[in-house]
Structure formats: structure tokens, C-alpha cells
Amino acid sequence: MRKQRRAGQALIEYLILFAFMSLIAVNMVKGMGGMMTASVRSIGYQLTQQLTIGVCDRECWYADYVNRTY
């Protein structure tokens, strides 16, 4: 009868371990998804700002454009 109790205890321990590991994995995936969303949003914002500045006569915010007028 002791053997059955040990087998049941091991099963419970494995289920708890699996649940804990699953919780960690789900939180990691959520974190990476949030990080990717923030990165894509930042890249989109930067591209929008860079592409809509255009050519300016003076006081350009971004001085690396070759086609700006002096």
C-alpha cells in the first residue's frame, strides 16, 4: 500500500512542476511579445519621423540628409 501512495505523490509532484514550468514559459512569451510590440512601434515611429521631415531651408532637426538646402 505504501508503493501506491508514493506513485501518487510523484504524479502530483510532476503535475505541480509541469504547471510551474508552463507558467514561466507563458510569462516569457508574453514578455517577449510585449518587447517585440514596443520595438516595432519604436521603429515605425522613427521611420515616420525620418521620412516626413523632408527638405528644410535652415534649422533641420536631422542634419544627415544630403538633399537639404543651405
Secondary structure by P-SEA (a helix, b strand, c coil): caaaaaaaaaaaaaaaaaaaaaaaaaaaaaaaaaaaaaaaaaaaaaaaaaaacccccccccccccccccc
